[in-house]
Amino acid sequence: MRQKAGSVEEHLIAANSQHRYEVQASELPLSCPMPGMYLWNSHPKVFLPIEETGEAKCPYCGAEYFIKSTDT
């Protein structure tokens, strides 16, 4: 039986469970909640402008996002 996206059996990130998320440049454009998060207990999807400063804060849940540095 094929699992549905967002089902309890699927291992997804709990939406709004953290206050700070590290994202890769490959994950842009950035939205909150991000793909791969449970959506049943979350707010409406909003796109966040992170490209210019490397940081963004969600106006709904206050989660902070930053782009992972590639200097390591």
mmCIF file as Biopython writes it, N, C-alpha, C and O atoms, coordinates in Angstrom:
data_model
#
loop_
_atom_site.group_PDB
_atom_site.id
_atom_site.type_symbol
_atom_site.label_atom_id
_atom_site.label_alt_id
_atom_site.label_comp_id
_atom_site.label_asym_id
_atom_site.label_entity_id
_atom_site.label_seq_id
_atom_site.pdbx_PDB_ins_code
_atom_site.Cartn_x
_atom_site.Cartn_y
_atom_site.Cartn_z
_atom_site.occupancy
_atom_site.B_iso_or_equiv
_atom_site.auth_seq_id
_atom_site.auth_asym_id
_atom_site.pdbx_PDB_model_num
ATOM 1   N N  . MET A ? 1  ? 0.842  -1.179 0.000  1.0 0.0 1  A 1 
ATOM 2   C CA . MET A ? 1  ? 0.000  0.000  0.000  1.0 0.0 1  A 1 
ATOM 3   C C  . MET A ? 1  ? 0.887  1.242  0.000  1.0 0.0 1  A 1 
ATOM 4   O O  . MET A ? 1  ? 1.821  1.340  0.797  1.0 0.0 1  A 1 
ATOM 5   N N  . ARG A ? 2  ? 0.606  2.172  -0.873 1.0 0.0 2  A 1 
ATOM 6   C CA . ARG A ? 2  ? 1.390  3.398  -0.994 1.0 0.0 2  A 1 
ATOM 7   C C  . ARG A ? 2  ? 0.980  4.390  0.087  1.0 0.0 2  A 1 
ATOM 8   O O  . ARG A ? 2  ? -0.208 4.600  0.332  1.0 0.0 2  A 1 
ATOM 9   N N  . GLN A ? 3  ? 1.988  5.007  0.741  1.0 0.0 3  A 1 
ATOM 10  C CA . GLN A ? 3  ? 1.703  5.981  1.787  1.0 0.0 3  A 1 
ATOM 11  C C  . GLN A ? 3  ? 1.348  7.327  1.168  1.0 0.0 3  A 1 
ATOM 12  O O  . GLN A ? 3  ? 1.899  7.707  0.136  1.0 0.0 3  A 1 
ATOM 13  N N  . LYS A ? 4  ? 0.446  8.030  1.788  1.0 0.0 4  A 1 
ATOM 14  C CA . LYS A ? 4  ? 0.074  9.365  1.341  1.0 0.0 4  A 1 
ATOM 15  C C  . LYS A ? 4  ? 1.020  10.385 1.955  1.0 0.0 4  A 1 
ATOM 16  O O  . LYS A ? 4  ? 1.482  10.205 3.082  1.0 0.0 4  A 1 
ATOM 17  N N  . ALA A ? 5  ? 1.305  11.438 1.233  1.0 0.0 5  A 1 
ATOM 18  C CA . ALA A ? 5  ? 2.150  12.507 1.764  1.0 0.0 5  A 1 
ATOM 19  C C  . ALA A ? 5  ? 1.476  13.124 2.975  1.0 0.0 5  A 1 
ATOM 20  O O  . ALA A ? 5  ? 0.294  13.463 2.935  1.0 0.0 5  A 1 
ATOM 21  N N  . GLY A ? 6  ? 2.232  13.266 4.047  1.0 0.0 6  A 1 
ATOM 22  C CA . GLY A ? 6  ? 1.687  13.858 5.258  1.0 0.0 6  A 1 
ATOM 23  C C  . GLY A ? 6  ? 0.984  12.882 6.161  1.0 0.0 6  A 1 
ATOM 24  O O  . GLY A ? 6  ? 0.404  13.279 7.172  1.0 0.0 6  A 1 
ATOM 25  N N  . SER A ? 7  ? 1.023  11.593 5.814  1.0 0.0 7  A 1 
ATOM 26  C CA . SER A ? 7  ? 0.365  10.611 6.669  1.0 0.0 7  A 1 
ATOM 27  C C  . SER A ? 7  ? 1.186  10.393 7.930  1.0 0.0 7  A 1 
ATOM 28  O O  . SER A ? 7  ? 2.364  10.749 7.976  1.0 0.0 7  A 1 
ATOM 29  N N  . VAL A ? 8  ? 0.588  9.827  8.924  1.0 0.0 8  A 1 
ATOM 30  C CA . VAL A ? 8  ? 1.261  9.578  10.194 1.0 0.0 8  A 1 
ATOM 31  C C  . VAL A ? 8  ? 2.447  8.642  10.006 1.0 0.0 8  A 1 
ATOM 32  O O  . VAL A ? 8  ? 3.437  8.745  10.730 1.0 0.0 8  A 1 
ATOM 33  N N  . GLU A ? 9  ? 2.359  7.736  9.047  1.0 0.0 9  A 1 
ATOM 34  C CA . GLU A ? 9  ? 3.421  6.773  8.820  1.0 0.0 9  A 1 
ATOM 35  C C  . GLU A ? 9  ? 4.655  7.402  8.177  1.0 0.0 9  A 1 
ATOM 36  O O  . GLU A ? 9  ? 5.758  6.870  8.311  1.0 0.0 9  A 1 
ATOM 37  N N  . GLU A ? 10 ? 4.486  8.511  7.491  1.0 0.0 10 A 1 
ATOM 38  C CA . GLU A ? 10 ? 5.595  9.147  6.804  1.0 0.0 10 A 1 
ATOM 39  C C  . GLU A ? 10 ? 6.404  9.983  7.795  1.0 0.0 10 A 1 
ATOM 40  O O  . GLU A ? 10 ? 5.832  10.641 8.664  1.0 0.0 10 A 1 
ATOM 41  N N  . HIS A ? 11 ? 7.721  9.959  7.669  1.0 0.0 11 A 1 
ATOM 42  C CA . HIS A ? 11 ? 8.587  10.714 8.568  1.0 0.0 11 A 1 
ATOM 43  C C  . HIS A ? 11 ? 8.794  12.114 8.019  1.0 0.0 11 A 1 
ATOM 44  O O  . HIS A ? 11 ? 9.658  12.338 7.172  1.0 0.0 11 A 1 
ATOM 45  N N  . LEU A ? 12 ? 7.997  13.054 8.507  1.0 0.0 12 A 1 
ATOM 46  C CA . LEU A ? 12 ? 8.087  14.447 8.098  1.0 0.0 12 A 1 
ATOM 47  C C  . LEU A ? 12 ? 8.510  15.296 9.286  1.0 0.0 12 A 1 
ATOM 48  O O  . LEU A ? 12 ? 8.481  14.838 10.428 1.0 0.0 12 A 1 
ATOM 49  N N  . ILE A ? 13 ? 8.900  16.525 9.013  1.0 0.0 13 A 1 
ATOM 50  C CA . ILE A ? 13 ? 9.252  17.477 10.060 1.0 0.0 13 A 1 
ATOM 51  C C  . ILE A ? 13 ? 7.958  18.056 10.623 1.0 0.0 13 A 1 
ATOM 52  O O  . ILE A ? 13 ? 7.047  18.405 9.872  1.0 0.0 13 A 1 
ATOM 53  N N  . ALA A ? 14 ? 7.885  18.155 11.927 1.0 0.0 14 A 1 
ATOM 54  C CA . ALA A ? 14 ? 6.704  18.773 12.541 1.0 0.0 14 A 1 
ATOM 55  C C  . ALA A ? 14 ? 6.741  20.270 12.259 1.0 0.0 14 A 1 
ATOM 56  O O  . ALA A ? 14 ? 7.723  20.934 12.590 1.0 0.0 14 A 1 
ATOM 57  N N  . ALA A ? 15 ? 5.694  20.806 11.657 1.0 0.0 15 A 1 
ATOM 58  C CA . ALA A ? 15 ? 5.638  22.231 11.327 1.0 0.0 15 A 1 
ATOM 59  C C  . ALA A ? 15 ? 5.619  23.064 12.601 1.0 0.0 15 A 1 
ATOM 60  O O  . ALA A ? 15 ? 4.980  22.698 13.587 1.0 0.0 15 A 1 
ATOM 61  N N  . ASN A ? 16 ? 6.313  24.165 12.569 1.0 0.0 16 A 1 
ATOM 62  C CA . ASN A ? 16 ? 6.341  25.128 13.665 1.0 0.0 16 A 1 
ATOM 63  C C  . ASN A ? 16 ? 6.855  24.525 14.972 1.0 0.0 16 A 1 
ATOM 64  O O  . ASN A ? 16 ? 6.532  25.036 16.045 1.0 0.0 16 A 1 
ATOM 65  N N  . SER A ? 17 ? 7.642  23.460 14.910 1.0 0.0 17 A 1 
ATOM 66  C CA . SER A ? 17 ? 8.125  22.815 16.125 1.0 0.0 17 A 1 
ATOM 67  C C  . SER A ? 17 ? 9.433  23.409 16.614 1.0 0.0 17 A 1 
ATOM 68  O O  . SER A ? 17 ? 9.817  23.202 17.766 1.0 0.0 17 A 1 
ATOM 69  N N  . GLN A ? 18 ? 10.110 24.134 15.766 1.0 0.0 18 A 1 
ATOM 70  C CA . GLN A ? 18 ? 11.360 24.789 16.131 1.0 0.0 18 A 1 
ATOM 71  C C  . GLN A ? 18 ? 11.195 26.278 15.889 1.0 0.0 18 A 1 
ATOM 72  O O  . GLN A ? 18 ? 10.247 26.726 15.243 1.0 0.0 18 A 1 
ATOM 73  N N  . HIS A ? 19 ? 12.132 27.023 16.420 1.0 0.0 19 A 1 
ATOM 74  C CA . HIS A ? 19 ? 12.079 28.458 16.187 1.0 0.0 19 A 1 
ATOM 75  C C  . HIS A ? 19 ? 13.143 28.911 15.206 1.0 0.0 19 A 1 
ATOM 76  O O  . HIS A ? 19 ? 13.118 30.055 14.752 1.0 0.0 19 A 1 
ATOM 77  N N  . ARG A ? 20 ? 14.082 28.029 14.870 1.0 0.0 20 A 1 
ATOM 78  C CA . ARG A ? 20 ? 15.156 28.390 13.951 1.0 0.0 20 A 1 
ATOM 79  C C  . ARG A ? 20 ? 15.461 27.202 13.046 1.0 0.0 20 A 1 
ATOM 80  O O  . ARG A ? 20 ? 15.696 26.088 13.515 1.0 0.0 20 A 1 
ATOM 81  N N  . TYR A ? 21 ? 15.453 27.459 11.747 1.0 0.0 21 A 1 
ATOM 82  C CA . TYR A ? 21 ? 15.695 26.409 10.760 1.0 0.0 21 A 1 
ATOM 83  C C  . TYR A ? 21 ? 16.843 26.812 9.858  1.0 0.0 21 A 1 
ATOM 84  O O  . TYR A ? 21 ? 16.930 27.963 9.430  1.0 0.0 21 A 1 
ATOM 85  N N  . GLU A ? 22 ? 17.722 25.870 9.569  1.0 0.0 22 A 1 
ATOM 86  C CA . GLU A ? 22 ? 18.813 26.070 8.628  1.0 0.0 22 A 1 
ATOM 87  C C  . GLU A ? 22 ? 18.373 25.504 7.286  1.0 0.0 22 A 1 
ATOM 88  O O  . GLU A ? 22 ? 17.927 24.358 7.216  1.0 0.0 22 A 1 
ATOM 89  N N  . VAL A ? 23 ? 18.491 26.291 6.222  1.0 0.0 23 A 1 
ATOM 90  C CA . VAL A ? 23 ? 18.079 25.841 4.892  1.0 0.0 23 A 1 
ATOM 91  C C  . VAL A ? 23 ? 19.255 25.929 3.926  1.0 0.0 23 A 1 
ATOM 92  O O  . VAL A ? 23 ? 20.187 26.709 4.126  1.0 0.0 23 A 1 
ATOM 93  N N  . GLN A ? 24 ? 19.194 25.132 2.898  1.0 0.0 24 A 1 
ATOM 94  C CA . GLN A ? 24 ? 20.211 25.131 1.846  1.0 0.0 24 A 1 
ATOM 95  C C  . GLN A ? 24 ? 19.744 26.062 0.725  1.0 0.0 24 A 1 
ATOM 96  O O  . GLN A ? 24 ? 18.544 26.268 0.543  1.0 0.0 24 A 1 
ATOM 97  N N  . ALA A ? 25 ? 20.680 26.614 -0.012 1.0 0.0 25 A 1 
ATOM 98  C CA . ALA A ? 25 ? 20.338 27.456 -1.160 1.0 0.0 25 A 1 
ATOM 99  C C  . ALA A ? 25 ? 19.507 26.683 -2.177 1.0 0.0 25 A 1 
ATOM 100 O O  . ALA A ? 25 ? 18.701 27.272 -2.898 1.0 0.0 25 A 1 
ATOM 101 N N  . SER A ? 26 ? 19.699 25.366 -2.238 1.0 0.0 26 A 1 
ATOM 102 C CA . SER A ? 26 ? 18.936 24.533 -3.175 1.0 0.0 26 A 1 
ATOM 103 C C  . SER A ? 26 ? 17.461 24.419 -2.792 1.0 0.0 26 A 1 
ATOM 104 O O  . SER A ? 26 ? 16.654 23.967 -3.605 1.0 0.0 26 A 1 
ATOM 105 N N  . GLU A ? 27 ? 17.092 24.817 -1.578 1.0 0.0 27 A 1 
ATOM 106 C CA . GLU A ? 27 ? 15.703 24.735 -1.112 1.0 0.0 27 A 1 
ATOM 107 C C  . GLU A ? 27 ? 14.904 26.001 -1.406 1.0 0.0 27 A 1 
ATOM 108 O O  . GLU A ? 27 ? 13.739 26.108 -1.022 1.0 0.0 27 A 1 
ATOM 109 N N  . LEU A ? 28 ? 15.534 26.960 -2.088 1.0 0.0 28 A 1 
ATOM 110 C CA . LEU A ? 28 ? 14.842 28.209 -2.410 1.0 0.0 28 A 1 
ATOM 111 C C  . LEU A ? 28 ? 13.983 28.038 -3.646 1.0 0.0 28 A 1 
ATOM 112 O O  . LEU A ? 28 ? 14.351 27.232 -4.500 1.0 0.0 28 A 1 
ATOM 113 N N  . PRO A ? 29 ? 12.883 28.723 -3.806 1.0 0.0 29 A 1 
ATOM 114 C CA . PRO A ? 29 ? 12.367 29.745 -2.926 1.0 0.0 29 A 1 
ATOM 115 C C  . PRO A ? 29 ? 11.848 29.144 -1.617 1.0 0.0 29 A 1 
ATOM 116 O O  . PRO A ? 29 ? 11.343 28.022 -1.591 1.0 0.0 29 A 1 
ATOM 117 N N  . LEU A ? 30 ? 11.981 29.906 -0.546 1.0 0.0 30 A 1 
ATOM 118 C CA . LEU A ? 30 ? 11.645 29.441 0.795  1.0 0.0 30 A 1 
ATOM 119 C C  . LEU A ? 30 ? 10.197 29.751 1.126  1.0 0.0 30 A 1 
ATOM 120 O O  . LEU A ? 30 ? 9.712  30.857 0.888  1.0 0.0 30 A 1 
ATOM 121 N N  . SER A ? 31 ? 9.519  28.761 1.677  1.0 0.0 31 A 1 
ATOM 122 C CA . SER A ? 31 ? 8.163  28.978 2.170  1.0 0.0 31 A 1 
ATOM 123 C C  . SER A ? 31 ? 8.048  28.390 3.564  1.0 0.0 31 A 1 
ATOM 124 O O  . SER A ? 31 ? 8.778  27.465 3.921  1.0 0.0 31 A 1 
ATOM 125 N N  . CYS A ? 32 ? 7.143  28.922 4.338  1.0 0.0 32 A 1 
ATOM 126 C CA . CYS A ? 32 ? 6.831  28.390 5.667  1.0 0.0 32 A 1 
ATOM 127 C C  . CYS A ? 32 ? 5.344  28.087 5.664  1.0 0.0 32 A 1 
ATOM 128 O O  . CYS A ? 32 ? 4.547  28.972 5.352  1.0 0.0 32 A 1 
ATOM 129 N N  . PRO A ? 33 ? 4.944  26.877 5.997  1.0 0.0 33 A 1 
ATOM 130 C CA . PRO A ? 33 ? 5.773  25.723 6.293  1.0 0.0 33 A 1 
ATOM 131 C C  . PRO A ? 33 ? 6.496  25.226 5.041  1.0 0.0 33 A 1 
ATOM 132 O O  . PRO A ? 33 ? 6.038  25.414 3.914  1.0 0.0 33 A 1 
ATOM 133 N N  . MET A ? 34 ? 7.636  24.588 5.279  1.0 0.0 34 A 1 
ATOM 134 C CA . MET A ? 34 ? 8.464  24.078 4.190  1.0 0.0 34 A 1 
ATOM 135 C C  . MET A ? 34 ? 7.917  22.753 3.671  1.0 0.0 34 A 1 
ATOM 136 O O  . MET A ? 34 ? 7.199  22.058 4.390  1.0 0.0 34 A 1 
ATOM 137 N N  . PRO A ? 35 ? 8.250  22.391 2.418  1.0 0.0 35 A 1 
ATOM 138 C CA . PRO A ? 35 ? 7.904  21.052 1.936  1.0 0.0 35 A 1 
ATOM 139 C C  . PRO A ? 35 ? 8.558  20.029 2.869  1.0 0.0 35 A 1 
ATOM 140 O O  . PRO A ? 35 ? 9.680  20.237 3.332  1.0 0.0 35 A 1 
ATOM 141 N N  . GLY A ? 36 ? 7.882  18.964 3.134  1.0 0.0 36 A 1 
ATOM 142 C CA . GLY A ? 36 ? 8.414  17.956 4.042  1.0 0.0 36 A 1 
ATOM 143 C C  . GLY A ? 36 ? 7.962  18.157 5.475  1.0 0.0 36 A 1 
ATOM 144 O O  . GLY A ? 36 ? 8.400  17.426 6.363  1.0 0.0 36 A 1 
ATOM 145 N N  . MET A ? 37 ? 7.087  19.140 5.724  1.0 0.0 37 A 1 
ATOM 146 C CA . MET A ? 37 ? 6.531  19.362 7.054  1.0 0.0 37 A 1 
ATOM 147 C C  . MET A ? 37 ? 5.077  18.917 7.063  1.0 0.0 37 A 1 
ATOM 148 O O  . MET A ? 37 ? 4.380  19.004 6.052  1.0 0.0 37 A 1 
ATOM 149 N N  . TYR A ? 38 ? 4.631  18.441 8.215  1.0 0.0 38 A 1 
ATOM 150 C CA . TYR A ? 38 ? 3.214  18.134 8.362  1.0 0.0 38 A 1 
ATOM 151 C C  . TYR A ? 38 ? 2.426  19.432 8.190  1.0 0.0 38 A 1 
ATOM 152 O O  . TYR A ? 38 ? 2.851  20.482 8.673  1.0 0.0 38 A 1 
ATOM 153 N N  . LEU A ? 39 ? 1.303  19.369 7.518  1.0 0.0 39 A 1 
ATOM 154 C CA . LEU A ? 39 ? 0.520  20.567 7.259  1.0 0.0 39 A 1 
ATOM 155 C C  . LEU A ? 39 ? -0.781 20.636 8.054  1.0 0.0 39 A 1 
ATOM 156 O O  . LEU A ? 39 ? -1.408 21.694 8.104  1.0 0.0 39 A 1 
ATOM 157 N N  . TRP A ? 40 ? -1.192 19.562 8.661  1.0 0.0 40 A 1 
ATOM 158 C CA . TRP A ? 40 ? -2.503 19.529 9.305  1.0 0.0 40 A 1 
ATOM 159 C C  . TRP A ? 40 ? -2.610 20.491 10.484 1.0 0.0 40 A 1 
ATOM 160 O O  . TRP A ? 40 ? -3.712 20.926 10.818 1.0 0.0 40 A 1 
ATOM 161 N N  . ASN A ? 41 ? -1.489 20.833 11.122 1.0 0.0 41 A 1 
ATOM 162 C CA . ASN A ? 41 ? -1.559 21.717 12.283 1.0 0.0 41 A 1 
ATOM 163 C C  . ASN A ? 41 ? -0.776 23.005 12.051 1.0 0.0 41 A 1 
ATOM 164 O O  . ASN A ? 41 ? -0.212 23.568 12.989 1.0 0.0 41 A 1 
ATOM 165 N N  . SER A ? 42 ? -0.741 23.465 10.824 1.0 0.0 42 A 1 
ATOM 166 C CA . SER A ? 42 ? 0.093  24.600 10.486 1.0 0.0 42 A 1 
ATOM 167 C C  . SER A ? 42 ? -0.738 25.781 9.994  1.0 0.0 42 A 1 
ATOM 168 O O  . SER A ? 42 ? -1.962 25.700 9.894  1.0 0.0 42 A 1 
ATOM 169 N N  . HIS A ? 43 ? -0.060 26.863 9.695  1.0 0.0 43 A 1 
ATOM 170 C CA . HIS A ? 43 ? -0.692 28.071 9.171  1.0 0.0 43 A 1 
ATOM 171 C C  . HIS A ? 43 ? -0.659 28.053 7.644  1.0 0.0 43 A 1 
ATOM 172 O O  . HIS A ? 43 ? -0.034 27.169 7.057  1.0 0.0 43 A 1 
ATOM 173 N N  . PRO A ? 44 ? -1.317 29.008 6.991  1.0 0.0 44 A 1 
ATOM 174 C CA . PRO A ? 44 ? -1.260 29.074 5.521  1.0 0.0 44 A 1 
ATOM 175 C C  . PRO A ? 44 ? 0.171  29.251 5.035  1.0 0.0 44 A 1 
ATOM 176 O O  . PRO A ? 44 ? 1.003  29.842 5.724  1.0 0.0 44 A 1 
ATOM 177 N N  . LYS A ? 45 ? 0.448  28.740 3.857  1.0 0.0 45 A 1 
ATOM 178 C CA . LYS A ? 45 ? 1.783  28.817 3.270  1.0 0.0 45 A 1 
ATOM 179 C C  . LYS A ? 45 ? 2.106  30.260 2.896  1.0 0.0 45 A 1 
ATOM 180 O O  . LYS A ? 45 ? 1.291  30.955 2.289  1.0 0.0 45 A 1 
ATOM 181 N N  . VAL A ? 46 ? 3.303  30.697 3.266  1.0 0.0 46 A 1 
ATOM 182 C CA . VAL A ? 46 ? 3.763  32.036 2.935  1.0 0.0 46 A 1 
ATOM 183 C C  . VAL A ? 46 ? 5.206  31.929 2.430  1.0 0.0 46 A 1 
ATOM 184 O O  . VAL A ? 46 ? 6.017  31.202 3.002  1.0 0.0 46 A 1 
ATOM 185 N N  . PHE A ? 47 ? 5.516  32.657 1.358  1.0 0.0 47 A 1 
ATOM 186 C CA . PHE A ? 47 ? 6.878  32.664 0.827  1.0 0.0 47 A 1 
ATOM 187 C C  . PHE A ? 47 ? 7.678  33.751 1.527  1.0 0.0 47 A 1 
ATOM 188 O O  . PHE A ? 47 ? 7.187  34.859 1.742  1.0 0.0 47 A 1 
ATOM 189 N N  . LEU A ? 48 ? 8.924  33.419 1.881  1.0 0.0 48 A 1 
ATOM 190 C CA . LEU A ? 48 ? 9.768  34.325 2.653  1.0 0.0 48 A 1 
ATOM 191 C C  . LEU A ? 48 ? 10.953 34.805 1.820  1.0 0.0 48 A 1 
ATOM 192 O O  . LEU A ? 48 ? 11.632 33.988 1.198  1.0 0.0 48 A 1 
ATOM 193 N N  . PRO A ? 49 ? 11.217 36.114 1.792  1.0 0.0 49 A 1 
ATOM 194 C CA . PRO A ? 49 ? 12.329 36.673 1.020  1.0 0.0 49 A 1 
ATOM 195 C C  . PRO A ? 49 ? 13.653 36.533 1.769  1.0 0.0 49 A 1 
ATOM 196 O O  . PRO A ? 49 ? 14.031 37.424 2.529  1.0 0.0 49 A 1 
ATOM 197 N N  . ILE A ? 50 ? 14.345 35.446 1.565  1.0 0.0 50 A 1 
ATOM 198 C CA . ILE A ? 50 ? 15.584 35.166 2.278  1.0 0.0 50 A 1 
ATOM 199 C C  . ILE A ? 50 ? 16.825 35.413 1.428  1.0 0.0 50 A 1 
ATOM 200 O O  . ILE A ? 50 ? 17.936 35.463 1.957  1.0 0.0 50 A 1 
ATOM 201 N N  . GLU A ? 51 ? 16.652 35.567 0.126  1.0 0.0 51 A 1 
ATOM 202 C CA . GLU A ? 51 ? 17.778 35.644 -0.799 1.0 0.0 51 A 1 
ATOM 203 C C  . GLU A ? 51 ? 18.710 36.827 -0.537 1.0 0.0 51 A 1 
ATOM 204 O O  . GLU A ? 51 ? 19.927 36.664 -0.629 1.0 0.0 51 A 1 
ATOM 205 N N  . GLU A ? 52 ? 18.193 37.995 -0.219 1.0 0.0 52 A 1 
ATOM 206 C CA . GLU A ? 52 ? 19.027 39.193 -0.084 1.0 0.0 52 A 1 
ATOM 207 C C  . GLU A ? 52 ? 19.876 39.198 1.185  1.0 0.0 52 A 1 
ATOM 208 O O  . GLU A ? 52 ? 21.065 39.509 1.121  1.0 0.0 52 A 1 
ATOM 209 N N  . THR A ? 53 ? 19.298 38.864 2.325  1.0 0.0 53 A 1 
ATOM 210 C CA . THR A ? 53 ? 20.003 38.980 3.602  1.0 0.0 53 A 1 
ATOM 211 C C  . THR A ? 53 ? 20.498 37.648 4.149  1.0 0.0 53 A 1 
ATOM 212 O O  . THR A ? 53 ? 21.365 37.621 5.023  1.0 0.0 53 A 1 
ATOM 213 N N  . GLY A ? 54 ? 19.948 36.529 3.634  1.0 0.0 54 A 1 
ATOM 214 C CA . GLY A ? 54 ? 20.326 35.214 4.153  1.0 0.0 54 A 1 
ATOM 215 C C  . GLY A ? 54 ? 19.529 34.799 5.372  1.0 0.0 54 A 1 
ATOM 216 O O  . GLY A ? 54 ? 19.745 33.718 5.921  1.0 0.0 54 A 1 
ATOM 217 N N  . GLU A ? 55 ? 18.597 35.659 5.804  1.0 0.0 55 A 1 
ATOM 218 C CA . GLU A ? 55 ? 17.741 35.362 6.948  1.0 0.0 55 A 1 
ATOM 219 C C  . GLU A ? 55 ? 16.322 35.818 6.665  1.0 0.0 55 A 1 
ATOM 220 O O  . GLU A ? 55 ? 16.107 36.757 5.898  1.0 0.0 55 A 1 
ATOM 221 N N  . ALA A ? 56 ? 15.346 35.151 7.288  1.0 0.0 56 A 1 
ATOM 222 C CA . ALA A ? 56 ? 13.948 35.550 7.158  1.0 0.0 56 A 1 
ATOM 223 C C  . ALA A ? 56 ? 13.179 35.051 8.364  1.0 0.0 56 A 1 
ATOM 224 O O  . ALA A ? 56 ? 13.562 34.062 8.988  1.0 0.0 56 A 1 
ATOM 225 N N  . LYS A ? 57 ? 12.092 35.737 8.692  1.0 0.0 57 A 1 
ATOM 226 C CA . LYS A ? 57 ? 11.244 35.349 9.820  1.0 0.0 57 A 1 
ATOM 227 C C  . LYS A ? 57 ? 9.807  35.234 9.340  1.0 0.0 57 A 1 
ATOM 228 O O  . LYS A ? 57 ? 9.302  36.122 8.653  1.0 0.0 57 A 1 
ATOM 229 N N  . CYS A ? 58 ? 9.153  34.144 9.702  1.0 0.0 58 A 1 
ATOM 230 C CA . CYS A ? 58 ? 7.768  33.914 9.294  1.0 0.0 58 A 1 
ATOM 231 C C  . CYS A ? 58 ? 6.840  34.846 10.072 1.0 0.0 58 A 1 
ATOM 232 O O  . CYS A ? 58 ? 6.909  34.900 11.300 1.0 0.0 58 A 1 
ATOM 233 N N  . PRO A ? 59 ? 5.966  35.586 9.367  1.0 0.0 59 A 1 
ATOM 234 C CA . PRO A ? 59 ? 5.047  36.488 10.057 1.0 0.0 59 A 1 
ATOM 235 C C  . PRO A ? 59 ? 3.925  35.759 10.810 1.0 0.0 59 A 1 
ATOM 236 O O  . PRO A ? 59 ? 3.285  36.345 11.684 1.0 0.0 59 A 1 
ATOM 237 N N  . TYR A ? 60 ? 3.689  34.496 10.477 1.0 0.0 60 A 1 
ATOM 238 C CA . TYR A ? 60 ? 2.635  33.730 11.154 1.0 0.0 60 A 1 
ATOM 239 C C  . TYR A ? 60 ? 3.117  33.104 12.458 1.0 0.0 60 A 1 
ATOM 240 O O  . TYR A ? 60 ? 2.518  33.324 13.511 1.0 0.0 60 A 1 
ATOM 241 N N  . CYS A ? 61 ? 4.189  32.331 12.392 1.0 0.0 61 A 1 
ATOM 242 C CA . CYS A ? 61 ? 4.608  31.543 13.553 1.0 0.0 61 A 1 
ATOM 243 C C  . CYS A ? 61 ? 5.883  32.050 14.209 1.0 0.0 61 A 1 
ATOM 244 O O  . CYS A ? 61 ? 6.242  31.590 15.294 1.0 0.0 61 A 1 
ATOM 245 N N  . GLY A ? 62 ? 6.571  32.987 13.572 1.0 0.0 62 A 1 
ATOM 246 C CA . GLY A ? 62 ? 7.788  33.541 14.145 1.0 0.0 62 A 1 
ATOM 247 C C  . GLY A ? 62 ? 9.031  32.691 13.933 1.0 0.0 62 A 1 
ATOM 248 O O  . GLY A ? 62 ? 10.097 33.023 14.452 1.0 0.0 62 A 1 
ATOM 249 N N  . ALA A ? 63 ? 8.916  31.598 13.181 1.0 0.0 63 A 1 
ATOM 250 C CA . ALA A ? 63 ? 10.083 30.754 12.913 1.0 0.0 63 A 1 
ATOM 251 C C  . ALA A ? 63 ? 11.117 31.552 12.132 1.0 0.0 63 A 1 
ATOM 252 O O  . ALA A ? 63 ? 10.780 32.297 11.212 1.0 0.0 63 A 1 
ATOM 253 N N  . GLU A ? 64 ? 12.374 31.387 12.508 1.0 0.0 64 A 1 
ATOM 254 C CA . GLU A ? 64 ? 13.461 32.075 11.832 1.0 0.0 64 A 1 
ATOM 255 C C  . GLU A ? 64 ? 14.201 31.094 10.944 1.0 0.0 64 A 1 
ATOM 256 O O  . GLU A ? 64 ? 14.477 29.961 11.338 1.0 0.0 64 A 1 
ATOM 257 N N  . TYR A ? 65 ? 14.514 31.541 9.747  1.0 0.0 65 A 1 
ATOM 258 C CA . TYR A ? 65 ? 15.214 30.722 8.767  1.0 0.0 65 A 1 
ATOM 259 C C  . TYR A ? 65 ? 16.518 31.413 8.393  1.0 0.0 65 A 1 
ATOM 260 O O  . TYR A ? 65 ? 16.569 32.639 8.296  1.0 0.0 65 A 1 
ATOM 261 N N  . PHE A ? 66 ? 17.574 30.626 8.183  1.0 0.0 66 A 1 
ATOM 262 C CA . PHE A ? 66 ? 18.817 31.179 7.692  1.0 0.0 66 A 1 
ATOM 263 C C  . PHE A ? 66 ? 19.434 30.213 6.705  1.0 0.0 66 A 1 
ATOM 264 O O  . PHE A ? 66 ? 19.265 28.999 6.821  1.0 0.0 66 A 1 
ATOM 265 N N  . ILE A ? 67 ? 20.154 30.756 5.730  1.0 0.0 67 A 1 
ATOM 266 C CA . ILE A ? 67 ? 20.789 29.936 4.707  1.0 0.0 67 A 1 
ATOM 267 C C  . ILE A ? 67 ? 22.081 29.389 5.261  1.0 0.0 67 A 1 
ATOM 268 O O  . ILE A ? 67 ? 22.899 30.125 5.814  1.0 0.0 67 A 1 
ATOM 269 N N  . LYS A ? 68 ? 22.258 28.101 5.110  1.0 0.0 68 A 1 
ATOM 270 C CA . LYS A ? 68 ? 23.464 27.424 5.581  1.0 0.0 68 A 1 
ATOM 271 C C  . LYS A ? 68 ? 24.668 27.943 4.825  1.0 0.0 68 A 1 
ATOM 272 O O  . LYS A ? 68 ? 24.651 28.039 3.598  1.0 0.0 68 A 1 
ATOM 273 N N  . SER A ? 69 ? 25.704 28.275 5.555  1.0 0.0 69 A 1 
ATOM 274 C CA . SER A ? 69 ? 26.935 28.775 4.956  1.0 0.0 69 A 1 
ATOM 275 C C  . SER A ? 69 ? 27.655 27.640 4.248  1.0 0.0 69 A 1 
ATOM 276 O O  . SER A ? 69 ? 27.691 26.515 4.746  1.0 0.0 69 A 1 
ATOM 277 N N  . THR A ? 70 ? 28.222 27.931 3.098  1.0 0.0 70 A 1 
ATOM 278 C CA . THR A ? 70 ? 28.983 26.920 2.343  1.0 0.0 70 A 1 
ATOM 279 C C  . THR A ? 70 ? 30.477 27.072 2.569  1.0 0.0 70 A 1 
ATOM 280 O O  . THR A ? 70 ? 31.274 26.496 1.829  1.0 0.0 70 A 1 
ATOM 281 N N  . ASP A ? 71 ? 30.872 27.845 3.588  1.0 0.0 71 A 1 
ATOM 282 C CA . ASP A ? 71 ? 32.281 28.107 3.872  1.0 0.0 71 A 1 
ATOM 283 C C  . ASP A ? 71 ? 32.962 26.999 4.666  1.0 0.0 71 A 1 
ATOM 284 O O  . ASP A ? 71 ? 34.135 27.143 5.008  1.0 0.0 71 A 1 
ATOM 285 N N  . THR A ? 72 ? 32.280 25.908 4.972  1.0 0.0 72 A 1 
ATOM 286 C CA . THR A ? 72 ? 32.877 24.840 5.778  1.0 0.0 72 A 1 
ATOM 287 C C  . THR A ? 72 ? 33.470 23.747 4.944  1.0 0.0 72 A 1 
ATOM 288 O O  . THR A ? 72 ? 34.008 22.781 5.484  1.0 0.0 72 A 1 
#
